[in-house]
Amino acid sequence: MDFLLAFIIGGLICVAAQITLDATPLTPAHVMVLFVSLGAIASALGLYQPLVELAGAGATIPLPSFGHALVQGMLEEFKLSGWLGLISGGLKATSLALTVAIIMGFLTALVFNPRD
């Protein structure tokens, strides 16, 4: 049942992103920023963590989870380090994802030739 719930909720998040892309003049970059921002707002309001507990990977893999991770990292580090933790906490919580994105982008650029 956990797999089914993760698949349904993750799929609904992806469907919402695709509908946003198709129904608005927004570019993929705009939609990506929108969904990360919505995840951050939902996390700050305490709405995203219950979704994570319900859907597991269905809520932790799509883009809104990056915003959720940023906010949760910032809040945890703020408790430990004060105002400086607002900056360092978000970076600590998402450093692995950022590192993988940079390395994969670099490797992709080495393997493929860009179009003119």
N, C-alpha and C positions, 0 to 999 in steps of 0.2 A: 504494500500500500504506500510505503514511503517513496518508492520509485515513481509510482503513478502520480502522486501529489507533486513531487518535484518536477516531473515532466509537464504537468498541466500548468502549474504556476509559472515555471520558467518559460513555457510556451506562450502563456498569456502576456508576459512582459515583452517577449519578442514580437508578438502580434501587435501590441500597442506601439512599439517602435516602428514596425513596418507600416502600420496605418498612418502614423504621424509622418513618415517619409512620403507616402503616396498621396496623402490628402492635403499636404501643406507645401509651400515652396521652400521649405527648409532643406538644407544640404545634409548629407550624412554626418558631417562634423557638427552642425548645429544640433542635430538630434542626439548625438553622443553627449555633448555638453549638457543638453536639456535633461537627459536621463540620469547622468551623474549628479546633477544639481537636485533633481527630484529625489534621488536616493539620499542625498545629504539632508535635505529638508525633512523627509520622512523619518530619518534617523534622529535628527534633532528633536522632532516632536514625539519620539518614542513609538513610532508606527512601524518602523522597518524591522526591528528586532523580533517582534512576534511573528512576522512573515518569515524570517530566517528560521525561527524555531519550528514553524509549521512546514515549510517547504524544503529546508536544508539547502542542497546544492541548487535547487530550482530558484532560490533567491540569492545565493551567494556567488553564482557564476555571472549572471547578466550585469550590464553596466551600472544599474543603481547601487549595486553592492560596493562599488568603488567609492561612491559618495558616502555610503554607510561606514565603510572602513575608515575613511578620512575623519569623519565626525567622531566616531568612537575612539580613535587614536588620539585625537585632539582633547577629548574630554578626559580620558584616562591620564594623559600626560599633564593636563592642566591641574589635576588634583595633586600630582607629585611635584611639579616644577613651577606652577603659577602661570603667569601670562606667557612666558617664553615657551611653555609646553604646548600652546596653541599652534605654534609653528612646527616644533620638533615632533610632536605627537602624530600629526598627519603624515609627515615624511617617514617616520618609523613604521607606521602601520601599513604603508603602501609601498615601501621601498622594493620589496621583492617583485611586485607586479610592474613597477616602473622599470626596474633593471631588466626583466625579461622582455618587456616591450622594446626597449632600446637595443638589446642584443639581437632580437629577432628581426627588427627593422634593419639593422646593420647587415646581418647575414643575408637577408632577402635582397638588399641593394647589391651585395657582392655577386649573387647568383644570377640575377635577372638584369637585362638591359632596359633602361627607360625608353619610352617612345619619344619621338620628336614632337 
